[in-house]
Amino acid sequence: MDFTDDEKFVEKVRSIAPATQQDIEQLRELLKGLSISTELMESLIQPFGSEIDFSKMSSNVDGENNG
């Protein structure tokens, strides 16, 4: 959801719950912070693509499969 368009954002928030203008501004700041932190976390995580061997997902630390 685009929370930069004020009218749409306020409409969406108020369709979910009653909110004052102060509530809406606090929510907007929270969402901006969440967006920034998500982008930062994404930049720290290496893309694995097809390198992940999903057959090993249920293995223990010794490599034994308990599944």
PDB file of N, CA, C and O in Angstrom:
ATOM      1  N   MET A   1       0.832  -1.177   0.000  1.00  0.00           N
ATOM      2  CA  MET A   1       0.000   0.000   0.000  1.00  0.00           C
ATOM      3  C   MET A   1       0.878   1.241   0.000  1.00  0.00           C
ATOM      4  O   MET A   1       1.855   1.328   0.743  1.00  0.00           O
ATOM      5  N   ASP A   2       0.519   2.189  -0.834  1.00  0.00           N
ATOM      6  CA  ASP A   2       1.255   3.444  -0.907  1.00  0.00           C
ATOM      7  C   ASP A   2       0.770   4.367   0.204  1.00  0.00           C
ATOM      8  O   ASP A   2      -0.347   4.881   0.146  1.00  0.00           O
ATOM      9  N   PHE A   3       1.604   4.575   1.211  1.00  0.00           N
ATOM     10  CA  PHE A   3       1.186   5.418   2.324  1.00  0.00           C
ATOM     11  C   PHE A   3       1.682   6.850   2.167  1.00  0.00           C
ATOM     12  O   PHE A   3       1.613   7.639   3.110  1.00  0.00           O
ATOM     13  N   THR A   4       2.186   7.191   0.971  1.00  0.00           N
ATOM     14  CA  THR A   4       2.605   8.565   0.728  1.00  0.00           C
ATOM     15  C   THR A   4       1.454   9.415   0.206  1.00  0.00           C
ATOM     16  O   THR A   4       1.490  10.638   0.342  1.00  0.00           O
ATOM     17  N   ASP A   5       0.432   8.800  -0.387  1.00  0.00           N
ATOM     18  CA  ASP A   5      -0.758   9.525  -0.837  1.00  0.00           C
ATOM     19  C   ASP A   5      -1.663   9.731   0.372  1.00  0.00           C
ATOM     20  O   ASP A   5      -2.320   8.798   0.834  1.00  0.00           O
ATOM     21  N   ASP A   6      -1.691  10.949   0.875  1.00  0.00           N
ATOM     22  CA  ASP A   6      -2.360  11.243   2.141  1.00  0.00           C
ATOM     23  C   ASP A   6      -3.831  10.862   2.137  1.00  0.00           C
ATOM     24  O   ASP A   6      -4.308  10.238   3.085  1.00  0.00           O
ATOM     25  N   GLU A   7      -4.550  11.221   1.100  1.00  0.00           N
ATOM     26  CA  GLU A   7      -5.993  10.969   1.072  1.00  0.00           C
ATOM     27  C   GLU A   7      -6.309   9.473   1.100  1.00  0.00           C
ATOM     28  O   GLU A   7      -7.173   9.032   1.858  1.00  0.00           O
ATOM     29  N   LYS A   8      -5.614   8.703   0.281  1.00  0.00           N
ATOM     30  CA  LYS A   8      -5.846   7.251   0.246  1.00  0.00           C
ATOM     31  C   LYS A   8      -5.425   6.595   1.560  1.00  0.00           C
ATOM     32  O   LYS A   8      -6.092   5.687   2.057  1.00  0.00           O
ATOM     33  N   PHE A   9      -4.319   7.065   2.108  1.00  0.00           N
ATOM     34  CA  PHE A   9      -3.813   6.508   3.360  1.00  0.00           C
ATOM     35  C   PHE A   9      -4.812   6.729   4.491  1.00  0.00           C
ATOM     36  O   PHE A   9      -5.149   5.796   5.220  1.00  0.00           O
ATOM     37  N   VAL A  10      -5.281   7.959   4.634  1.00  0.00           N
ATOM     38  CA  VAL A  10      -6.242   8.293   5.693  1.00  0.00           C
ATOM     39  C   VAL A  10      -7.523   7.492   5.503  1.00  0.00           C
ATOM     40  O   VAL A  10      -8.089   6.980   6.469  1.00  0.00           O
ATOM     41  N   GLU A  11      -7.978   7.383   4.261  1.00  0.00           N
ATOM     42  CA  GLU A  11      -9.197   6.620   3.973  1.00  0.00           C
ATOM     43  C   GLU A  11      -9.036   5.158   4.378  1.00  0.00           C
ATOM     44  O   GLU A  11      -9.936   4.578   4.986  1.00  0.00           O
ATOM     45  N   LYS A  12      -7.897   4.563   4.044  1.00  0.00           N
ATOM     46  CA  LYS A  12      -7.648   3.155   4.368  1.00  0.00           C
ATOM     47  C   LYS A  12      -7.564   2.951   5.881  1.00  0.00           C
ATOM     48  O   LYS A  12      -8.155   2.015   6.420  1.00  0.00           O
ATOM     49  N   VAL A  13      -6.832   3.824   6.559  1.00  0.00           N
ATOM     50  CA  VAL A  13      -6.697   3.705   8.017  1.00  0.00           C
ATOM     51  C   VAL A  13      -8.061   3.787   8.683  1.00  0.00           C
ATOM     52  O   VAL A  13      -8.396   2.971   9.542  1.00  0.00           O
ATOM     53  N   ARG A  14      -8.831   4.762   8.286  1.00  0.00           N
ATOM     54  CA  ARG A  14     -10.138   4.964   8.926  1.00  0.00           C
ATOM     55  C   ARG A  14     -11.142   3.890   8.541  1.00  0.00           C
ATOM     56  O   ARG A  14     -12.137   3.706   9.243  1.00  0.00           O
ATOM     57  N   SER A  15     -10.912   3.178   7.450  1.00  0.00           N
ATOM     58  CA  SER A  15     -11.798   2.062   7.096  1.00  0.00           C
ATOM     59  C   SER A  15     -11.529   0.851   7.984  1.00  0.00           C
ATOM     60  O   SER A  15     -12.383  -0.024   8.128  1.00  0.00           O
ATOM     61  N   ILE A  16     -10.333   0.807   8.581  1.00  0.00           N
ATOM     62  CA  ILE A  16      -9.955  -0.307   9.454  1.00  0.00           C
ATOM     63  C   ILE A  16     -10.337  -0.021  10.902  1.00  0.00           C
ATOM     64  O   ILE A  16     -10.858  -0.892  11.599  1.00  0.00           O
ATOM     65  N   ALA A  17     -10.072   1.214  11.350  1.00  0.00           N
ATOM     66  CA  ALA A  17     -10.341   1.568  12.751  1.00  0.00           C
ATOM     67  C   ALA A  17     -10.489   3.079  12.874  1.00  0.00           C
ATOM     68  O   ALA A  17      -9.920   3.828  12.081  1.00  0.00           O
ATOM     69  N   PRO A  18     -11.251   3.524  13.864  1.00  0.00           N
ATOM     70  CA  PRO A  18     -11.332   4.972  14.089  1.00  0.00           C
ATOM     71  C   PRO A  18      -9.952   5.501  14.472  1.00  0.00           C
ATOM     72  O   PRO A  18      -9.266   4.903  15.302  1.00  0.00           O
ATOM     73  N   ALA A  19      -9.548   6.611  13.876  1.00  0.00           N
ATOM     74  CA  ALA A  19      -8.215   7.145  14.151  1.00  0.00           C
ATOM     75  C   ALA A  19      -8.233   8.661  14.069  1.00  0.00           C
ATOM     76  O   ALA A  19      -8.872   9.247  13.195  1.00  0.00           O
ATOM     77  N   THR A  20      -7.525   9.279  14.991  1.00  0.00           N
ATOM     78  CA  THR A  20      -7.372  10.734  14.960  1.00  0.00           C
ATOM     79  C   THR A  20      -6.249  11.080  13.989  1.00  0.00           C
ATOM     80  O   THR A  20      -5.515  10.200  13.538  1.00  0.00           O
ATOM     81  N   GLN A  21      -6.122  12.354  13.675  1.00  0.00           N
ATOM     82  CA  GLN A  21      -5.040  12.791  12.795  1.00  0.00           C
ATOM     83  C   GLN A  21      -3.684  12.484  13.429  1.00  0.00           C
ATOM     84  O   GLN A  21      -2.735  12.133  12.727  1.00  0.00           O
ATOM     85  N   GLN A  22      -3.591  12.614  14.753  1.00  0.00           N
ATOM     86  CA  GLN A  22      -2.336  12.294  15.450  1.00  0.00           C
ATOM     87  C   GLN A  22      -2.024  10.800  15.327  1.00  0.00           C
ATOM     88  O   GLN A  22      -0.872  10.424  15.114  1.00  0.00           O
ATOM     89  N   ASP A  23      -3.039   9.952  15.459  1.00  0.00           N
ATOM     90  CA  ASP A  23      -2.849   8.504  15.289  1.00  0.00           C
ATOM     91  C   ASP A  23      -2.321   8.201  13.893  1.00  0.00           C
ATOM     92  O   ASP A  23      -1.416   7.385  13.715  1.00  0.00           O
ATOM     93  N   ILE A  24      -2.902   8.869  12.917  1.00  0.00           N
ATOM     94  CA  ILE A  24      -2.526   8.632  11.521  1.00  0.00           C
ATOM     95  C   ILE A  24      -1.084   9.057  11.274  1.00  0.00           C
ATOM     96  O   ILE A  24      -0.343   8.354  10.586  1.00  0.00           O
ATOM     97  N   GLU A  25      -0.679  10.188  11.821  1.00  0.00           N
ATOM     98  CA  GLU A  25       0.705  10.643  11.653  1.00  0.00           C
ATOM     99  C   GLU A  25       1.689   9.687  12.324  1.00  0.00           C
ATOM    100  O   GLU A  25       2.752   9.405  11.772  1.00  0.00           O
ATOM    101  N   GLN A  26       1.343   9.190  13.504  1.00  0.00           N
ATOM    102  CA  GLN A  26       2.206   8.220  14.183  1.00  0.00           C
ATOM    103  C   GLN A  26       2.297   6.925  13.384  1.00  0.00           C
ATOM    104  O   GLN A  26       3.370   6.331  13.278  1.00  0.00           O
ATOM    105  N   LEU A  27       1.188   6.494  12.830  1.00  0.00           N
ATOM    106  CA  LEU A  27       1.182   5.284  12.016  1.00  0.00           C
ATOM    107  C   LEU A  27       2.024   5.473  10.762  1.00  0.00           C
ATOM    108  O   LEU A  27       2.762   4.573  10.360  1.00  0.00           O
ATOM    109  N   ARG A  28       1.912   6.646  10.146  1.00  0.00           N
ATOM    110  CA  ARG A  28       2.705   6.936   8.943  1.00  0.00           C
ATOM    111  C   ARG A  28       4.202   6.856   9.263  1.00  0.00           C
ATOM    112  O   ARG A  28       4.968   6.274   8.495  1.00  0.00           O
ATOM    113  N   GLU A  29       4.616   7.435  10.388  1.00  0.00           N
ATOM    114  CA  GLU A  29       6.028   7.383  10.786  1.00  0.00           C
ATOM    115  C   GLU A  29       6.467   5.950  11.078  1.00  0.00           C
ATOM    116  O   GLU A  29       7.577   5.552  10.723  1.00  0.00           O
ATOM    117  N   LEU A  30       5.604   5.187  11.717  1.00  0.00           N
ATOM    118  CA  LEU A  30       5.900   3.781  11.994  1.00  0.00           C
ATOM    119  C   LEU A  30       6.099   3.006  10.694  1.00  0.00           C
ATOM    120  O   LEU A  30       7.040   2.222  10.572  1.00  0.00           O
ATOM    121  N   LEU A  31       5.217   3.225   9.730  1.00  0.00           N
ATOM    122  CA  LEU A  31       5.324   2.525   8.450  1.00  0.00           C
ATOM    123  C   LEU A  31       6.566   2.945   7.671  1.00  0.00           C
ATOM    124  O   LEU A  31       7.192   2.116   7.010  1.00  0.00           O
ATOM    125  N   LYS A  32       6.926   4.217   7.744  1.00  0.00           N
ATOM    126  CA  LYS A  32       8.155   4.669   7.088  1.00  0.00           C
ATOM    127  C   LYS A  32       9.365   3.973   7.705  1.00  0.00           C
ATOM    128  O   LYS A  32      10.250   3.505   6.990  1.00  0.00           O
ATOM    129  N   GLY A  33       9.399   3.907   9.037  1.00  0.00           N
ATOM    130  CA  GLY A  33      10.502   3.226   9.722  1.00  0.00           C
ATOM    131  C   GLY A  33      10.561   1.756   9.379  1.00  0.00           C
ATOM    132  O   GLY A  33      11.640   1.197   9.183  1.00  0.00           O
ATOM    133  N   LEU A  34       9.400   1.127   9.306  1.00  0.00           N
ATOM    134  CA  LEU A  34       9.333  -0.287   8.943  1.00  0.00           C
ATOM    135  C   LEU A  34       9.843  -0.502   7.526  1.00  0.00           C
ATOM    136  O   LEU A  34      10.573  -1.456   7.259  1.00  0.00           O
ATOM    137  N   SER A  35       9.459   0.380   6.628  1.00  0.00           N
ATOM    138  CA  SER A  35       9.911   0.280   5.243  1.00  0.00           C
ATOM    139  C   SER A  35      11.429   0.425   5.143  1.00  0.00           C
ATOM    140  O   SER A  35      12.083  -0.339   4.434  1.00  0.00           O
ATOM    141  N   ILE A  36      11.979   1.396   5.846  1.00  0.00           N
ATOM    142  CA  ILE A  36      13.430   1.616   5.834  1.00  0.00           C
ATOM    143  C   ILE A  36      14.166   0.421   6.427  1.00  0.00           C
ATOM    144  O   ILE A  36      15.156  -0.040   5.859  1.00  0.00           O
ATOM    145  N   SER A  37      13.691  -0.084   7.565  1.00  0.00           N
ATOM    146  CA  SER A  37      14.376  -1.218   8.197  1.00  0.00           C
ATOM    147  C   SER A  37      14.261  -2.477   7.342  1.00  0.00           C
ATOM    148  O   SER A  37      15.184  -3.291   7.318  1.00  0.00           O
ATOM    149  N   THR A  38      13.150  -2.646   6.647  1.00  0.00           N
ATOM    150  CA  THR A  38      12.995  -3.795   5.755  1.00  0.00           C
ATOM    151  C   THR A  38      13.984  -3.713   4.601  1.00  0.00           C
ATOM    152  O   THR A  38      14.599  -4.715   4.235  1.00  0.00           O
ATOM    153  N   GLU A  39      14.140  -2.530   4.030  1.00  0.00           N
ATOM    154  CA  GLU A  39      15.109  -2.342   2.949  1.00  0.00           C
ATOM    155  C   GLU A  39      16.527  -2.616   3.435  1.00  0.00           C
ATOM    156  O   GLU A  39      17.313  -3.246   2.727  1.00  0.00           O
ATOM    157  N   LEU A  40      16.860  -2.150   4.634  1.00  0.00           N
ATOM    158  CA  LEU A  40      18.197  -2.391   5.181  1.00  0.00           C
ATOM    159  C   LEU A  40      18.445  -3.878   5.415  1.00  0.00           C
ATOM    160  O   LEU A  40      19.517  -4.391   5.094  1.00  0.00           O
ATOM    161  N   MET A  41      17.454  -4.567   5.973  1.00  0.00           N
ATOM    162  CA  MET A  41      17.594  -6.011   6.199  1.00  0.00           C
ATOM    163  C   MET A  41      17.743  -6.749   4.868  1.00  0.00           C
ATOM    164  O   MET A  41      18.542  -7.678   4.752  1.00  0.00           O
ATOM    165  N   GLU A  42      16.975  -6.333   3.879  1.00  0.00           N
ATOM    166  CA  GLU A  42      17.048  -6.968   2.565  1.00  0.00           C
ATOM    167  C   GLU A  42      18.442  -6.804   1.959  1.00  0.00           C
ATOM    168  O   GLU A  42      18.934  -7.710   1.286  1.00  0.00           O
ATOM    169  N   SER A  43      19.077  -5.662   2.192  1.00  0.00           N
ATOM    170  CA  SER A  43      20.411  -5.433   1.644  1.00  0.00           C
ATOM    171  C   SER A  43      21.470  -6.279   2.351  1.00  0.00           C
ATOM    172  O   SER A  43      22.548  -6.501   1.800  1.00  0.00           O
ATOM    173  N   LEU A  44      21.176  -6.752   3.566  1.00  0.00           N
ATOM    174  CA  LEU A  44      22.130  -7.577   4.307  1.00  0.00           C
ATOM    175  C   LEU A  44      22.022  -9.060   3.980  1.00  0.00           C
ATOM    176  O   LEU A  44      22.961  -9.821   4.214  1.00  0.00           O
ATOM    177  N   ILE A  45      20.888  -9.466   3.443  1.00  0.00           N
ATOM    178  CA  ILE A  45      20.645 -10.880   3.170  1.00  0.00           C
ATOM    179  C   ILE A  45      21.102 -11.204   1.754  1.00  0.00           C
ATOM    180  O   ILE A  45      20.703 -10.546   0.794  1.00  0.00           O
ATOM    181  N   GLN A  46      21.940 -12.222   1.639  1.00  0.00           N
ATOM    182  CA  GLN A  46      22.419 -12.630   0.327  1.00  0.00           C
ATOM    183  C   GLN A  46      21.307 -13.336  -0.440  1.00  0.00           C
ATOM    184  O   GLN A  46      20.552 -14.120   0.134  1.00  0.00           O
ATOM    185  N   PRO A  47      21.210 -13.058  -1.723  1.00  0.00           N
ATOM    186  CA  PRO A  47      20.228 -13.796  -2.524  1.00  0.00           C
ATOM    187  C   PRO A  47      20.722 -15.226  -2.749  1.00  0.00           C
ATOM    188  O   PRO A  47      21.841 -15.426  -3.223  1.00  0.00           O
ATOM    189  N   PHE A  48      19.913 -16.201  -2.420  1.00  0.00           N
ATOM    190  CA  PHE A  48      20.319 -17.592  -2.560  1.00  0.00           C
ATOM    191  C   PHE A  48      19.825 -18.216  -3.857  1.00  0.00           C
ATOM    192  O   PHE A  48      20.471 -19.115  -4.395  1.00  0.00           O
ATOM    193  N   GLY A  49      18.690 -17.752  -4.365  1.00  0.00           N
ATOM    194  CA  GLY A  49      18.166 -18.311  -5.603  1.00  0.00           C
ATOM    195  C   GLY A  49      17.978 -19.803  -5.507  1.00  0.00           C
ATOM    196  O   GLY A  49      17.317 -20.293  -4.591  1.00  0.00           O
ATOM    197  N   SER A  50      18.550 -20.528  -6.442  1.00  0.00           N
ATOM    198  CA  SER A  50      18.389 -21.986  -6.478  1.00  0.00           C
ATOM    199  C   SER A  50      19.495 -22.702  -5.714  1.00  0.00           C
ATOM    200  O   SER A  50      19.594 -23.927  -5.798  1.00  0.00           O
ATOM    201  N   GLU A  51      20.327 -21.979  -4.973  1.00  0.00           N
ATOM    202  CA  GLU A  51      21.436 -22.584  -4.237  1.00  0.00           C
ATOM    203  C   GLU A  51      20.992 -23.305  -2.975  1.00  0.00           C
ATOM    204  O   GLU A  51      21.756 -24.096  -2.423  1.00  0.00           O
ATOM    205  N   ILE A  52      19.779 -23.054  -2.506  1.00  0.00           N
ATOM    206  CA  ILE A  52      19.312 -23.669  -1.267  1.00  0.00           C
ATOM    207  C   ILE A  52      18.907 -25.110  -1.530  1.00  0.00           C
ATOM    208  O   ILE A  52      18.111 -25.388  -2.427  1.00  0.00           O
ATOM    209  N   ASP A  53      19.459 -26.019  -0.746  1.00  0.00           N
ATOM    210  CA  ASP A  53      19.095 -27.436  -0.844  1.00  0.00           C
ATOM    211  C   ASP A  53      18.006 -27.699   0.186  1.00  0.00           C
ATOM    212  O   ASP A  53      18.289 -27.911   1.365  1.00  0.00           O
ATOM    213  N   PHE A  54      16.767 -27.684  -0.268  1.00  0.00           N
ATOM    214  CA  PHE A  54      15.633 -27.824   0.643  1.00  0.00           C
ATOM    215  C   PHE A  54      15.545 -29.215   1.265  1.00  0.00           C
ATOM    216  O   PHE A  54      14.855 -29.395   2.269  1.00  0.00           O
ATOM    217  N   SER A  55      16.225 -30.194   0.691  1.00  0.00           N
ATOM    218  CA  SER A  55      16.196 -31.537   1.271  1.00  0.00           C
ATOM    219  C   SER A  55      16.954 -31.580   2.598  1.00  0.00           C
ATOM    220  O   SER A  55      16.749 -32.497   3.392  1.00  0.00           O
ATOM    221  N   LYS A  56      17.815 -30.612   2.845  1.00  0.00           N
ATOM    222  CA  LYS A  56      18.592 -30.554   4.086  1.00  0.00           C
ATOM    223  C   LYS A  56      17.897 -29.735   5.171  1.00  0.00           C
ATOM    224  O   LYS A  56      18.405 -29.641   6.289  1.00  0.00           O
ATOM    225  N   MET A  57      16.755 -29.147   4.866  1.00  0.00           N
ATOM    226  CA  MET A  57      16.085 -28.261   5.813  1.00  0.00           C
ATOM    227  C   MET A  57      15.709 -28.956   7.119  1.00  0.00           C
ATOM    228  O   MET A  57      15.712 -28.317   8.171  1.00  0.00           O
ATOM    229  N   SER A  58      15.388 -30.237   7.076  1.00  0.00           N
ATOM    230  CA  SER A  58      14.984 -30.928   8.301  1.00  0.00           C
ATOM    231  C   SER A  58      16.141 -31.674   8.956  1.00  0.00           C
ATOM    232  O   SER A  58      15.928 -32.454   9.885  1.00  0.00           O
ATOM    233  N   SER A  59      17.350 -31.444   8.486  1.00  0.00           N
ATOM    234  CA  SER A  59      18.510 -32.110   9.076  1.00  0.00           C
ATOM    235  C   SER A  59      18.926 -31.421  10.364  1.00  0.00           C
ATOM    236  O   SER A  59      18.704 -30.224  10.546  1.00  0.00           O
ATOM    237  N   ASN A  60      19.537 -32.199  11.259  1.00  0.00           N
ATOM    238  CA  ASN A  60      20.058 -31.596  12.487  1.00  0.00           C
ATOM    239  C   ASN A  60      21.458 -31.050  12.215  1.00  0.00           C
ATOM    240  O   ASN A  60      21.933 -31.122  11.082  1.00  0.00           O
ATOM    241  N   VAL A  61      22.121 -30.510  13.221  1.00  0.00           N
ATOM    242  CA  VAL A  61      23.432 -29.901  13.018  1.00  0.00           C
ATOM    243  C   VAL A  61      24.497 -30.899  12.575  1.00  0.00           C
ATOM    244  O   VAL A  61      25.500 -30.505  11.980  1.00  0.00           O
ATOM    245  N   ASP A  62      24.296 -32.178  12.855  1.00  0.00           N
ATOM    246  CA  ASP A  62      25.252 -33.196  12.429  1.00  0.00           C
ATOM    247  C   ASP A  62      24.970 -33.684  11.012  1.00  0.00           C
ATOM    248  O   ASP A  62      25.697 -34.528  10.490  1.00  0.00           O
ATOM    249  N   GLY A  63      23.910 -33.152  10.382  1.00  0.00           N
ATOM    250  CA  GLY A  63      23.585 -33.546   9.021  1.00  0.00           C
ATOM    251  C   GLY A  63      22.673 -34.753   8.933  1.00  0.00           C
ATOM    252  O   GLY A  63      22.360 -35.217   7.837  1.00  0.00           O
ATOM    253  N   GLU A  64      22.241 -35.265  10.078  1.00  0.00           N
ATOM    254  CA  GLU A  64      21.344 -36.420  10.071  1.00  0.00           C
ATOM    255  C   GLU A  64      19.923 -35.943   9.836  1.00  0.00           C
ATOM    256  O   GLU A  64      19.473 -34.963  10.430  1.00  0.00           O
ATOM    257  N   ASN A  65      19.232 -36.644   8.968  1.00  0.00           N
ATOM    258  CA  ASN A  65      17.861 -36.269   8.652  1.00  0.00           C
ATOM    259  C   ASN A  65      16.914 -36.988   9.594  1.00  0.00           C
ATOM    260  O   ASN A  65      16.878 -38.218   9.632  1.00  0.00           O
ATOM    261  N   ASN A  66      16.150 -36.222  10.352  1.00  0.00           N
ATOM    262  CA  ASN A  66      15.213 -36.802  11.306  1.00  0.00           C
ATOM    263  C   ASN A  66      13.807 -36.917  10.741  1.00  0.00           C
ATOM    264  O   ASN A  66      12.892 -37.331  11.453  1.00  0.00           O
ATOM    265  N   GLY A  67      13.615 -36.562   9.489  1.00  0.00           N
ATOM    266  CA  GLY A  67      12.272 -36.539   8.910  1.00  0.00           C
ATOM    267  C   GLY A  67      11.932 -37.732   8.192  1.00  0.00           C
ATOM    268  O   GLY A  67      10.829 -37.837   7.657  1.00  0.00           O
TER     269      GLY A  67
END
